[in-house]
Each structure stands twice: as C-alpha cells, then as structure tokens.
Amino acid sequence: EDVRERKEGLQGTLYIASVEGCGPRLFAEWISGFQQRHPHVQYNLWNGNTDDVNNRVTKGLCEIAMITAPYNTEEFHVLPVYEEPWVAVIPKGHALYSWENDPVKPSELLPYDLLIPSRESRKGEIDKWFDGTGHAPVIRGRIAHMMNAYELSLHGVGISIYPASISSLIRDKDVCVRPVEHPNAHADYALIWNKNHTLSHVAEEFIKYVESIEERNSVE
C-alpha cells in the first residue's frame, strides 16, 4: 500500500460512523473535498445513535465518527465541529402548531406526549429543561432515527424532540418545527477517534483535512 501511495497517491478505505442530524451532511461535504485531493480513497459509512457509534469506535469497527455531546474524553480524541438547536416537531391541528415556527417553551410542552432520542443520557438532559416547572415531561417513546421521529409526529403519536437538522425532511406544512426556548437546548457535535488505537494513514489525513477546515472556519 505504501508503494502504491508513492506512485498513485493516498490509498485505502476510510471506515466512518455517524449520528443523524447534521452528521451525514457534514461528512458528505468533507468527503467531497477530500476526494478531490485523494481520488483513490474509498469510504464505508454507518449510521446509528451516539451510544451505538461510541461502541463501534471502541471496538475498532470504525476509525472516525461523529457524535453529539456529552463526550467520553478519557477514551476518545474530540474535535468539536457543529452546534444546532433542539426543536419540537408538531403536527398540523395540534394546539402548539404554529405557521411561524416560533420558539416553544418547555412548560408549553408539559401536557403533551413527547418522543425523544434513544441515547441513555438524553432523557436526563431533556428533563433538566423542565426544572422549576414542578412537573416532569411525558415521554411516550424513544427513537433512534430521524425518519421515525418525523413520521411518528406526522401521524400524531407525539411531539418529537430532535436536532434542527430534521427540518430537511419536511416538504410541506403537515408538521411545523419550533425551536425549544431554553439556554441548554442545543445539540453539540464532534468528530471522535480512539486514543488507544493506531489510525490508518488515510484516517490520519482525513482528520488533518477536517481540522484545517475547522481552523479556517474559526478565523472567518
């Protein structure tokens, strides 16, 4: 492989895992730019929730991954890359439906069934939005995939709480997306890789490429 790289350029397969939300879009942008520099690299991408993705990195099933906070900084190198608000996905006809997609307060969500991501730590995070109200939210379901969140809310099963990237699925006014009005209602994304595993050359170069993009974005 080293000989081929000297002759033809960077070789190998990059094994990636990612949460949904903005993960697929960001990886697509990075891979597109990286491919222009290294056209012989191949890609193997896998999607799941953060707990599943963490597990794949730990087991060495992928080298680079994107997850949402909180992060395990003892086991992983962490490179923050993106932040977006949490939103409520509300079907047409619901009392909280709004054409303007204006923010909704956690206290307004209390009387209604909520659908939240399946990550174990996520419920505790969302419960804190309701501190001070004297009530706990009604969690009707736990979901691992963005399409499930959208479809369940569309069919009136409950209000889905999801990162704002879910807006990309919406093609009409059958549901609205309202940001959750709380200072901690934001999803933070980071690129991670295992501190205890030796990275392949292609993974090292990909990380350097993403780091250069993030440095350029911070300057701008």
C-alpha positions as CSV (number, residue, x, y, z in Angstrom):
1,E,0.0,0.0,0.0
2,D,2.9,2.3,0.8
3,V,4.4,1.6,-2.6
4,R,1.1,2.3,-4.4
5,E,0.7,5.5,-2.4
6,R,4.0,6.8,-3.6
7,K,3.0,6.0,-7.2
8,E,-0.7,6.8,-7.3
9,G,-1.5,8.8,-4.2
10,L,-3.3,8.1,-0.9
11,Q,-5.0,4.6,-0.8
12,G,-7.3,2.7,1.5
13,T,-10.8,2.6,2.9
14,L,-12.0,5.1,5.5
15,Y,-14.4,3.5,8.0
16,I,-16.8,6.1,9.4
17,A,-19.8,6.1,11.8
18,S,-22.1,8.9,12.4
19,V,-25.2,10.0,14.2
20,E,-28.0,11.5,12.2
21,G,-28.9,15.2,12.4
22,C,-26.1,17.2,10.6
23,G,-23.7,14.2,10.6
24,P,-24.5,12.9,7.0
25,R,-24.4,16.4,5.5
26,L,-21.0,17.3,7.2
27,F,-19.4,14.1,6.2
28,A,-20.6,14.4,2.6
29,E,-19.1,17.9,2.4
30,W,-15.8,16.7,3.9
31,I,-15.6,13.6,1.8
32,S,-16.4,15.6,-1.4
33,G,-13.4,17.9,-0.7
34,F,-11.1,15.1,0.5
35,Q,-11.9,13.1,-2.6
36,Q,-10.7,15.9,-4.9
37,R,-7.3,15.7,-3.2
38,H,-7.3,11.9,-2.9
39,P,-9.4,10.3,-5.6
40,H,-8.4,6.7,-4.8
41,V,-9.7,6.6,-1.3
42,Q,-12.8,4.5,-0.6
43,Y,-15.5,5.0,2.1
44,N,-17.6,2.8,4.3
45,L,-20.2,4.8,6.2
46,W,-22.5,3.6,9.0
47,N,-25.3,5.5,10.9
48,G,-26.7,5.0,14.4
49,N,-27.3,6.8,17.7
50,T,-24.4,8.1,19.7
51,D,-24.2,5.1,22.0
52,D,-24.0,2.7,19.1
53,V,-21.4,4.9,17.3
54,N,-19.3,5.1,20.5
55,N,-19.4,1.3,20.7
56,R,-18.2,0.9,17.1
57,V,-15.2,3.2,17.7
58,T,-14.4,1.4,20.9
59,K,-14.4,-2.0,19.2
60,G,-12.4,-0.7,16.2
61,L,-15.2,-1.2,13.7
62,C,-14.7,2.3,12.5
63,E,-11.8,4.8,12.9
64,I,-13.5,8.1,12.8
65,A,-17.0,9.0,14.0
66,M,-19.4,11.9,14.7
67,I,-21.4,12.0,17.9
68,T,-23.3,14.5,20.0
69,A,-22.4,15.7,23.5
70,P,-21.7,14.5,26.1
71,Y,-18.4,13.1,25.1
72,N,-16.1,10.5,26.6
73,T,-12.8,12.5,26.6
74,E,-10.9,9.8,28.5
75,E,-11.3,7.3,25.7
76,F,-11.6,9.5,22.6
77,H,-9.9,12.4,21.0
78,V,-12.7,15.0,20.5
79,L,-12.9,17.7,17.8
80,P,-16.0,19.9,18.1
81,V,-17.4,20.7,14.7
82,Y,-21.0,22.0,14.9
83,E,-23.9,23.2,17.0
84,E,-27.6,23.4,16.3
85,P,-30.8,23.9,18.4
86,W,-33.1,21.2,19.6
87,V,-36.6,21.6,18.1
88,A,-40.1,20.3,18.6
89,V,-41.8,18.6,15.6
90,I,-45.5,19.3,15.9
91,P,-48.3,18.0,13.5
92,K,-50.9,20.2,11.9
93,G,-54.0,20.5,14.0
94,H,-52.1,20.3,17.3
95,A,-52.7,23.0,19.9
96,L,-49.0,24.0,19.6
97,Y,-48.8,24.0,15.8
98,S,-47.6,27.4,14.5
99,W,-47.2,28.6,11.0
100,E,-44.4,31.0,12.1
101,N,-42.2,28.2,13.6
102,D,-41.6,30.5,16.6
103,P,-39.9,29.1,19.7
104,V,-41.8,27.0,22.2
105,K,-41.1,27.0,25.9
106,P,-40.6,23.7,27.7
107,S,-43.5,24.5,30.0
108,E,-45.8,24.6,27.0
109,L,-44.8,21.0,26.1
110,L,-45.7,19.6,29.5
111,P,-49.3,18.5,28.8
112,Y,-48.3,16.5,25.7
113,D,-46.6,13.2,24.8
114,L,-43.0,13.6,23.7
115,L,-40.8,11.4,21.6
116,I,-37.1,11.8,22.3
117,P,-33.8,10.2,21.1
118,S,-32.9,6.8,22.4
119,R,-29.5,7.7,23.8
120,E,-29.5,6.8,27.5
121,S,-28.1,10.2,28.7
122,R,-30.6,12.2,26.5
123,K,-33.6,11.9,28.8
124,G,-31.7,13.4,31.8
125,E,-30.6,16.3,29.6
126,I,-34.1,17.0,28.4
127,D,-35.6,16.5,31.9
128,K,-33.4,19.5,33.0
129,W,-35.3,21.8,30.6
130,F,-38.3,21.4,32.9
131,D,-36.6,22.2,36.2
132,G,-38.6,24.8,38.0
133,T,-41.9,23.8,36.5
134,G,-42.7,21.3,39.2
135,H,-43.5,18.7,36.6
136,A,-41.7,16.0,34.5
137,P,-42.3,15.7,30.8
138,V,-44.4,12.8,29.5
139,I,-42.0,10.6,27.4
140,R,-44.2,8.5,25.2
141,G,-41.4,6.9,23.1
142,R,-37.7,6.7,22.4
143,I,-36.4,6.8,18.8
144,A,-33.1,6.2,17.2
145,H,-33.7,7.5,13.7
146,M,-34.7,10.9,12.3
147,M,-37.2,9.5,9.8
148,N,-39.0,7.7,12.6
149,A,-39.2,10.9,14.6
150,Y,-40.7,12.8,11.6
151,E,-43.2,10.0,10.7
152,L,-44.4,9.5,14.3
153,S,-45.1,13.2,14.8
154,L,-46.7,13.4,11.4
155,H,-49.2,10.7,12.4
156,G,-49.9,12.4,15.7
157,V,-48.2,9.9,18.0
158,G,-46.4,12.7,19.9
159,I,-44.2,15.7,19.6
160,S,-40.7,14.7,18.6
161,I,-37.7,16.5,20.2
162,Y,-34.8,16.4,17.8
163,P,-31.9,18.5,16.5
164,A,-32.9,21.1,13.9
165,S,-31.5,19.1,11.0
166,I,-34.8,17.2,11.0
167,S,-36.2,20.2,9.1
168,S,-34.5,18.8,6.0
169,L,-37.2,16.0,5.9
170,I,-40.1,18.4,5.8
171,R,-41.7,19.0,2.4
172,D,-45.0,20.6,3.3
173,K,-46.9,22.2,6.2
174,D,-48.2,18.9,7.7
175,V,-45.8,19.5,10.6
176,C,-44.1,22.6,12.0
177,V,-40.6,22.8,13.6
178,R,-40.4,25.1,16.6
179,P,-37.0,25.7,18.4
180,V,-37.1,24.8,22.1
181,E,-36.6,28.0,24.1
182,H,-34.1,27.1,26.8
183,P,-30.4,28.1,27.1
184,N,-29.3,24.4,27.1
185,A,-31.5,23.2,24.3
186,H,-28.7,22.8,21.7
187,A,-27.0,19.8,20.2
188,D,-23.2,19.8,20.0
189,Y,-21.5,17.6,17.5
190,A,-17.9,16.4,17.5
191,L,-15.6,14.2,15.5
192,I,-14.0,11.5,17.6
193,W,-11.4,8.8,17.3
194,N,-10.0,6.3,19.8
195,K,-6.9,7.3,21.8
196,N,-5.8,3.7,22.2
197,H,-6.0,2.6,18.5
198,T,-3.4,3.4,15.8
199,L,-5.1,5.2,12.9
200,S,-4.5,4.2,9.3
201,H,-2.8,6.7,7.1
202,V,-6.0,7.6,5.3
203,A,-7.8,8.3,8.6
204,E,-4.9,10.5,9.8
205,E,-5.0,12.5,6.6
206,F,-8.8,12.9,6.8
207,I,-8.6,14.2,10.4
208,K,-5.9,16.7,9.3
209,Y,-8.2,17.8,6.5
210,V,-11.2,18.4,8.8
211,E,-9.0,20.2,11.3
212,S,-7.8,22.5,8.6
213,I,-11.4,23.3,7.6
214,E,-12.4,24.0,11.2
215,E,-9.4,26.3,11.7
216,R,-10.3,28.2,8.6
217,N,-13.9,28.5,9.7
218,S,-12.9,29.8,13.1
219,V,-10.8,32.5,11.5
220,E,-13.6,33.5,9.2
